[in-house]
Amino acid sequence: MTDEDKRMYESHKEHGSDMTYENESSAPSPMVQISLKEYDKLKEQQKFITDPSLISIIDKIEELTRALRKHIVRKL
């Protein structure tokens, strides 16, 4: 293989590599469009805790707090 052949091979190899990335810029956008009504509904839901595992932790804290309150003696 001559030097000229090697250069052409390398050039062709790089061109093939470039072609694999050619369509990446035209990939669909990750953005989603929703109506303002749906957006407002999602924003309202954001104020509430809905994760079941988190709710069970909060319930357990509440139960332990009630048990501790039984042992509090306030002296006036």
C-alpha positions as CSV (number, residue, x, y, z in Angstrom):
1,M,0.0,0.0,0.0
2,T,1.5,3.3,-1.1
3,D,1.5,6.5,1.0
4,E,-1.2,7.9,-1.3
5,D,-3.4,4.8,-0.7
6,K,-3.0,5.1,3.1
7,R,-4.0,8.8,3.0
8,M,-7.1,8.0,0.9
9,Y,-8.0,5.2,3.3
10,E,-7.6,7.4,6.3
11,S,-9.6,10.2,4.7
12,H,-12.4,7.7,3.8
13,K,-12.4,6.2,7.3
14,E,-12.8,9.7,8.9
15,H,-15.6,10.5,6.4
16,G,-17.4,7.4,7.5
17,S,-17.0,8.3,11.1
18,D,-18.4,11.8,10.4
19,M,-21.4,10.3,8.7
20,T,-22.4,8.4,11.8
21,Y,-23.0,11.7,13.6
22,E,-24.7,13.4,10.7
23,N,-28.3,13.0,11.9
24,E,-27.7,13.7,15.5
25,S,-28.6,17.4,15.2
26,S,-31.9,16.5,13.7
27,A,-33.0,14.3,16.6
28,P,-36.4,15.1,18.1
29,S,-36.4,17.6,20.9
30,P,-36.9,16.3,24.4
31,M,-39.4,19.1,25.1
32,V,-43.1,18.3,25.4
33,Q,-45.9,20.8,24.9
34,I,-48.9,20.7,27.3
35,S,-51.8,23.1,27.7
36,L,-51.8,25.8,30.3
37,K,-54.6,24.1,32.1
38,E,-52.5,20.9,32.4
39,Y,-49.5,22.9,33.5
40,D,-51.5,24.6,36.3
41,K,-52.8,21.3,37.4
42,L,-49.2,19.9,37.6
43,K,-48.0,22.9,39.5
44,E,-50.8,22.5,42.0
45,Q,-50.0,18.8,42.5
46,Q,-46.4,19.8,43.2
47,K,-47.5,21.2,46.6
48,F,-48.5,17.8,47.9
49,I,-46.6,14.7,48.9
50,T,-47.7,11.7,46.9
51,D,-44.7,9.3,47.2
52,P,-46.0,6.3,49.2
53,S,-42.6,5.6,50.8
54,L,-42.3,9.2,52.0
55,I,-45.9,9.1,53.3
56,S,-45.2,6.0,55.3
57,I,-42.1,7.7,56.9
58,I,-44.2,10.8,57.8
59,D,-46.8,8.5,59.4
60,K,-44.2,6.7,61.4
61,I,-42.8,10.1,62.6
62,E,-46.3,11.1,63.7
63,E,-46.8,7.8,65.6
64,L,-43.4,8.2,67.4
65,T,-44.2,11.9,68.2
66,R,-47.5,10.8,69.8
67,A,-45.7,8.2,71.9
68,L,-43.1,10.7,73.1
69,R,-45.8,13.2,74.0
70,K,-47.2,10.8,76.6
71,H,-43.9,11.1,78.5
72,I,-43.7,14.9,78.6
73,V,-44.3,16.5,82.0
74,R,-44.6,20.3,82.0
75,K,-44.0,22.0,85.3
76,L,-45.6,25.5,85.6
